[in-house]
Each structure stands twice: as structure tokens, then as C-alpha cells.
Amino acid sequence: MFAHLVLGLRSAGLPASITEWLTLMAAMKEGVAGYSIDDFYYLARATLVKDERHLDKFDRVFAQCFKGIEPPEGVNVEALPEEWLRKLAEKLLTPEEMEKIQALGGLDALMQRLKALLAEQKGRHQGGSKWIGTAGTSPFGAYGYNPEGVRIGQDESRHRRAVKVWDKREYKDLDDTVELGTRGMKLALRRLRRFARQGAATELDIHDTIQSTANNAGHLELKMVPERHNAVKVLLLLDVGGSMDDHIKLTEELFSAARSEFKHLEYYYFHNFVYEKVWKNNRRRHEQVIPTWQMLRTYGPDYKLILVGDAAMSPYEITMQGGSVEHYNDEAGVVWLERLVGHFRRSAWLNPTPRQSWGHVRSITMVNDLMEGRMYPLTVHGIDDMTRELSR
């Protein structure tokens, strides 16, 4: 029983052994999971996954193996956060969009209308332009279109136009074991390397040994030196979730290349733009956050700062207090980016979107200006140009 799950995990690259499978079977025999698919999911994950990097792969295999056993439950929408109602996030619409769909009058009116509809609506709704549902033009729901709306119950962004995203989204950590396609990135990143010999003398210095032995009338005199290693320190800040879902593979290749090339590499995640907090683990990003001030105090100016993100967002997320799509930020994103760039002597931004499209997105132009032109495409040539700049 459940052999297809274990075989699927092994095919996906997870090291699920027969011992772990027998442990799962023993737990099922004792009734640990009962008759709930959710309980079985957590039991199987606890017994078959030994490394957090494999959690996302486990989720995909589990969903494929048990798809359709239980219908998806409705979205449980709780009380609306008051801070969302205090901030009016003005959206820029084209004349065509204004003619096509009449917006409700800003975020305040939008959230008030959502409250009213939650009280009126009693069931699921498909299509249409009024109720909270799917595949329609209502400002509330999922898989539809409205230039100014609240997304509820949709697993990812489609038009990048939501004013606020209602669901508590789960992001995954980037896999740092990817090898295919990283060789060119590794070669480009090597330009940053600066070798030094530090620490205990553990390596034989052949040339000095020969010279010292010759000077000592042929009596062997061993000379040792510290091991030679790359002394460059890199701080990597990675945008994750939202529009960056389109660039996961490319970003993972960069992450893997950087992990293999730099001994002193530190990394943190952010979403859309850096504000007052970052995090190490995307599955615990609400519980285990690191204040950005703490990060600045931890890593000195000698670290080379590399930010990775597509910079595709509302301009208000950069310039406005409260502009973040996920929380109320007391200080604008531009303030934090200026602090980062001012603290580190060398910094750059890698963008996975093609360079030819940058001029058509206002937020990308703004970020490039804030970086003083040090934005580079996430390609081998772009990384090569970036390393030339950071090595100066």
C-alpha cells in the first residue's frame, strides 16, 4: 500500500528508503493518521522527508499521487486587517481599461464592498461581475480579470494587477543543488574571486622547501603555508514569489553556482522589494524574520551585495509608506535600498527579465536609477559585466 507514493518520491530525486516506508506503514497500522488525507499528508512528510530542501518536491509528488481524493475546501476569509483599510493604493489604468471595467473607487471602497459581499454571498460563484468567485470580472476572487481587485483563493498571480493578495501564500526555498546549466554562470562568477592564504599553515610550499633545503646544505627543511582560498565575501538577496515564480529555474541555477564558487556566501529572501525585514526560510517567513537593520550590522562593508529580482511591481511599493502588498511598511522601500547601497562598498542588481523589456516597466527603470545603472540581466554575459563592476 502507498508504494506508488514512495516510488514517485524516488523518481523525483528524494532519498526515500525502505526503512522510512516501513515506518510510515507501522504508523498507519497504529492509526496515527486516522481517515484524514491532511493527517496522512503530515505523517508521510514527517517520515519520508529528511531535508527541508525536499519539501516542495514532496508536495508536488503527493498532490500527483492523491489528486482528487478530497475536493478542495472553500477559502475561509476572516476579519479584514484594519491596516489594509487605512491605506489607499492608487492604481494607474489605461483609458481602455477604464472604459472596459468601472473600478469601485480605490482601495477603501473596494474593501468595504468586499465586506458587504462576504455578508451577502452564501455559496460558490463561477464567472460574472459581482460576486466573489472565479473566472469573472468581479474585483474579488480568482482566475478572472479586473484592473483593480482583491485576489482570493488563487495560487499565483496572472495579470500582476491585484491591489492586495488575500491568501497567505507559501513560497519555497531555492534549491542549491542544481547543476545543469550552471557552468557558464560559475565561469562568470569566478571573476569575483580574490585568493588569499589565511589561517594555520597546513599546505606544503614546494618552492620554499626546495630553496630552504638548498640553503641548508641539502638537509631537508619543510616549509608550510596556509591553504589558498577565495576571500571574497558575497551577500545575496533573492526576490521570491509572485512574478518571480516565472524565473525559479534561472534563479536556482544562479544560487547553485554562487554556493559552489564562494566560501563566504550569505543569502536572504525578500518579496518584491526589501523593507524592514528579510528571512532565511520561506516556509517560516512569518515566524522567523530577520530585521534588515540586524543584517546591516552583521555584515560589513567589505561584503559585495547582489540583489536578484525582476523589479516588476507597482511604483508605490518602492516610493510609498505602506506601499507593500503584504504588510504595512513604516518606511518606503527606497529608504531601505538607499541604506543597503550606502552601507556596502560594491552592490549590483541582477534582473531575470530580458533587458529589452526594462524600458517598458516603470518600476524597473526606477530601481535601475536607484542602483545608479548597476542593474544587469541574469545571463552569463550580464553576470560577467556585473563581476567586472564589483571587482573594481
Stockholm file with secondary structure:
# STOCKHOLM 1.0

chainA/1-392         MFAHLVLGLRSAGLPASITEWLTLMAAMKEGVAGYSIDDFYYLARATLVKDERHLDKFDRVFAQCFKGIEPPEGVNVEALPEEWLRKLAEKLLTPEEMEKIQALGGLDALMQRLKALLAEQKGRHQGGSKWIGTAGTSPFGAYGYNPEGVRIGQDESRHRRAVKVWDKREYKDLDDTVELGTRGMKLALRRLRRFARQGAATELDIHDTIQSTANNAGHLELKMVPERHNAVKVLLLLDVGGSMDDHIKLTEELFSAARSEFKHLEYYYFHNFVYEKVWKNNRRRHEQVIPTWQMLRTYGPDYKLILVGDAAMSPYEITMQGGSVEHYNDEAGVVWLERLVGHFRRSAWLNPTPRQSWGHVRSITMVNDLMEGRMYPLTVHGIDDMTRELSR
#=GR chainA/1-392 SS CCHHHHHHHHHTTCCCCHHHHHHHHHHHHTTSSTTCHHHHHHHHHHHHCCSGGGHHHHHHHHHHHSTTSSCCCCCCCCCCCHHHHHCCCCCCCCHHHHHHSCCCSSHHHHHHHHHHHHHHCCSCCBSSSSSSEESSSCSEEESSCCSSEEECSCSSCSSSCEEEECSCCCCCCCCTTCCTTCHHHHHHHGGGCCEEEEEEEEEECHHHHHHHHHHTTTCCCCCEEEEEEECCEEEEEEECSGGGGGGHHHHHHHHHHHHHHCSEEEEEEESSSCCSEEESCGGGTTTSEEEHHHHHHHSCTTSEEEEECCCCSCTHHHHSTTCCSSSCCSSCHHHHHHHHHHHSSEEEEEECSCGGGGGGCHHHHHHHHHTTTCEEESSHHHHHHHHHHHTC
#=GC SS_cons         CCHHHHHHHHHTTCCCCHHHHHHHHHHHHTTSSTTCHHHHHHHHHHHHCCSGGGHHHHHHHHHHHSTTSSCCCCCCCCCCCHHHHHCCCCCCCCHHHHHHSCCCSSHHHHHHHHHHHHHHCCSCCBSSSSSSEESSSCSEEESSCCSSEEECSCSSCSSSCEEEECSCCCCCCCCTTCCTTCHHHHHHHGGGCCEEEEEEEEEECHHHHHHHHHHTTTCCCCCEEEEEEECCEEEEEEECSGGGGGGHHHHHHHHHHHHHHCSEEEEEEESSSCCSEEESCGGGTTTSEEEHHHHHHHSCTTSEEEEECCCCSCTHHHHSTTCCSSSCCSSCHHHHHHHHHHHSSEEEEEECSCGGGGGGCHHHHHHHHHTTTCEEESSHHHHHHHHHHHTC
//
